[in-house]
Amino acid sequence: MTTYTETVAPPTSDQGWFSRGESWLDDKGKGAWIAAMVLGFVFFWPVGLALLFYMIWSKKMFASSCRTRSRGKAWSRHSMSSTGNSAFDAYKHDTLRRLEQEQSDFESFLQRLRDAKDKAEFDDFMDDRAKAAGADGAAKES
């Protein structure tokens, strides 16, 4: 009977302190980078400035927002391109037009809902104001 034991190798020391620090901050997220930069400015301003330049140079500061925007642009380019099949292109055009109409209808529904809520709140305010004015008038008469 053979037993198998798995051993975990310790982290390699091939990485320098800078690489380990960078990967640690990457694991923690953008907030950790910003916090490190602020602390760098507080304790020794050249360190904070160096971190700021590094974050801009390596695009760590804007990475997720730029990625999201480029995906959206790629999708819109892809959705408008022709496939070469006229029947499918016509179906896609009709479907996109229908979805845009549904979105427009839904947005107008939401606007009507907001308007109705605003009107109800305003009517409640005016009723409360009229009641308060009536109560003040009755209190002055007595």
ABEGO torsion letter per residue (X at the ends): XBBBBBBBBBBBAABBAAAAAAAAAAAAEAAAAAAAAAAAAAABAAAAAAAAAAAAAAGAAAAAAAAAAAAAAAAAAAAABBAGBAAAAAAAAAAAAAAAAAAAAAAAAAAAAAAAAAAAAAAAAAAAAAAAAAAAAAAAAX
